[in-house]
Amino acid sequence: MLRIVSLNLNGIRSAAGKGVFDWLAASGADIVCLQELKAQLPDLSAQMLAPDGYRGWFHCAEKKGYSGVGIYSRHVPARVSEGIGNAEFDAEGRYLRIDFDAPQKKLSVISLYLPSGSSSPERQEAKFRFMKLFFPILKSLREEGREIVLCGDWNIAHQEIDLKNWKGNLKNSGFLPEERAWLTQVFDEVGWVDVYRRLHPETTGEAYTWWSNRGQARAKNVGWRIDYQIATSDIAAMACVASVYKDRFFSDHAPLIVDYNWAL
């Protein structure tokens, strides 16, 4: 069994203060994909760099207190690579990949933080630029012949069942028609599988992974499903359990946990 977790921390130092590392130690996770570190390597404590039982790899943003992704793993990968080969977005620390090369079981796990467009029209345009750049990368990943699990905060709710107030968000970043159509292409044209939706095709409120800090959104469960594990077809078919952990809160996102019948 392989347990993979995706979690946007909204600041690794903030999440540490809320007990995320205590939770991690008891989570049974083999691989943990992190987004929004909001820190540089010198900011990270020994525990943050390598929690007990794990090794850590990071792609930090150049701008202090901004973005950044990381991966913790109990298994040492054959390779680690960062960035998508684009200066604008690689400076923001949005993509980190680890590769395992066991015979007949070549697996890659990626932590992704897709830009948010909610803060300004300029950031929405940046989000669209990233989506345009990333689409052919998604195609090329599928053509590698490896099994891949791409975890992260995609900042897009795909369908009406993926957020509470869908009618009120039709013109808002994260639920724009262009964004949703792009995700549909990722699934239907390129062939990636939305692992949670494969196991829970009709689940609504239990699927939410993010809540605004405004208006008691979390208490009222006015949430969005914007964190995904998106996988190639064979390993997606081996996913047996998928859940969103909500017993404790470490950020404005919740951990997305998926178990795969897969051994490294």
N, C-alpha and C positions, 0 to 999 in steps of 0.2 A: 504494500500500500504506500502511496505517495501523497502526502498532504501538502497542498500549496495554498498560501494565504496572500491576498492582496489587500493593502491598507494604505490609504492616504493619511499621513500623520498630522498634517497641518502644523508642522514643526516638530522635529524629533525631540528637541529639548522639552517642549511643552508636553508631548505625549509621554516622555519619560517621567515627568512629574505627576502624571495621572496614572502611572502604574503599568504602562504597556509592556515593560520588560518582565515584570512579574507574571503578567498574563502569558507572554510569549514562552516563558520557561515551562508553563503547564499546558501549552496549546497542542503539543504533539506535532507541530508543523515541521516539515522537512525543509521547505523553501518558503521564504517570506519576501514578497516584492513590496517595496516601500515607495511612496511618492510624497512630494512636498516636504523634503527634509528641512528646508529653510536654514541650512547651515553649510559651512565649509569643513573640510577634514580637520583643521586645527580646533574646531569647536566641539568635536566629538570626544566623549569620554571613552575610556577603555571598554566599558560595557556597551556603549553605542557602536563602537567599531567592531566588536566581536563578542556578542552576548554568549553566555555559557552554553557550550555545545555547538556554536555556529561560527562560521567565518563570514565576514562582511565585505562587500564591494560597493563602491559608490561612484556616481557621476553627479558632481555638485555643480550648481550654477555659478557663473563668475560673479554675478551680483549677490552681495551679501544678504542673507535672510530671505532668499527667494528660491522657489522651485527645488530641483534636485531629486534624484531617484537613487535607490539602493536595493541590494538583494542580500539577504542572509541565507546561508545554506549549511546544512549538516554534511553535505557531500561536496568534495572539492571538485570543481569543474575542470575540464581540459583547457578551456579558453574563456576569457572574459573580454568583452568589447563594449565600447560606449559610443553613443552618438549615431546619427543617421547620415553623416557626411555633409551637413549643411551648417555653415558657420553661425547663422542667426539663431537656430534652435539648439545647436549643440552647446552654445554658450549659456543656454538656459537649463541644461542638465535634465533632459527629458527622456532618455532612452539608454537602457543598460541591459546587456544580454550575457547569459552564461550558457556554455555548451558542455554536455556530457556525451562521451563517445564510447559507451559500452557497446560491445559487439551486438549487432541486430537491434539495438535499442538506443539509437542516437536521439537525444532529447535536448532541446533548447528551451530556456525560460527567460522571458523578457519582462522588465518593468518599464512601463510607459506612463508618462504624464502628458496628456494631450492638452494644449493651451485652452484656457477659459476665455470666452469672449464677453463675459458679462460686465466687465469694468468700464469698457469704452468701445466705440465703433472701431478705433484703431486696433484694439486687441481682438475684436471679432475678425477683422481682416487678417490679422496674424494667424488666427485659428484656421481660417479658410486656406491660407498659404500652406500651413502645416498639413492640413488634410490633403491638399493637392500633391504635395511632395511625398506624403506617406503612402498614398494609395499604390503607386508602383512598387514601393518597398514591400508592402503587404503581398503583392503578387509574387515578387521575387522570393520572399520567404517561403511561400507555398510551393515554389518550384525547387527548393533545396533537397526535398526528399527526406527531411528530418521530421520528427514530431516536435511541435512547438506549442507552448502555452504562453500566450501574450497577456500579461496581467496589467491592470492599471486603472487609473482614473481617466476615462475617455471624455468626460465632460459633455456627454450626449445621452439623453434618455431616448431610447429607440422607438418605443411604441406608447400608445396611450396608457397601457397598464403599467408603464414604468415610472409614472409620477402621479401624485395625488391630484394636483390641480392642473390637468393637462389643457383644459379649455382656456384657462387664464394665462397659459405660457406659450401659446401658439406663435407669438411674435417675439419671444425671448430667447436669448442665447441658451443653448443646451437642448432646445426643443424646436429649433427652426426647421422648416421643411427641407432645406438644403442639407442640414446636418443629418437628419433622419434618413434621407434618401442615400446619403453617402454610406451610412452604416448598413443600410439594406444592400447596397452594392458589395460591401465587404463580405457580407454573409452569402448573398445569393449569386453574385457573379464570381467573386474570388474563391469562395468555398470555405471561409472560416466558420467555425461553429461557436455560438454563444452558449457556453457550457451550462450556466445556471438555467437558461431558458429551455435547454434540451431536457433537463431534469424536472423543471417546474414551469411548464408552458403557459399556465394561466395565473400564477401567483401574483398578487398585487402588493399590498402593504408589507408583507414579510420580506419582500425582495428589495425594499429601499435600502440604499447604502449611504445616502447623504441627506442632511437636513440643514436648512438655513438657521442661523443663530437668531433670527428675528421672529417675533410673534409666537413664541412657544411652539415652533414647528416640530421639534422633536417630541415634545410631550403629546402633541396632537397627531403625531406620525404623518405630518404633511411633508413627505419625503420624495426623493428621486432615486432611481436606480441608474447610476452613472459609472459605477465601478464594475468591471467585467473581468472574467477569465475567458479569453477567446482562443480557441485551439484548432489545430489541424484535426482532421476527421477521425483518425484512428485512436488518438489518445482521448479525444472528446468522447468517443464511444465507451471508453474505459472509466469515465467519471461515474461514480456511484452515489456520492452524497455531496450536496452543495447547500450551504447555509450562510446566513449573515449573523454574525455574533453581536448581540445587543444587551448582554447582561451588564457590561461595563462600557463606558465611553471614554475613548482616549483622544478623540478629535471630533470634528463635525462629520467625519465619515465613520463607517463601521467596517470591521474586517469581513472580507468575503473569503470563505473557506471552502475548498473543494478537495475531496478525496478521490484519487485515481487508482484503479487496479493496475499498478505499474511499480516496478522495482528498479532502482538505480544500482 
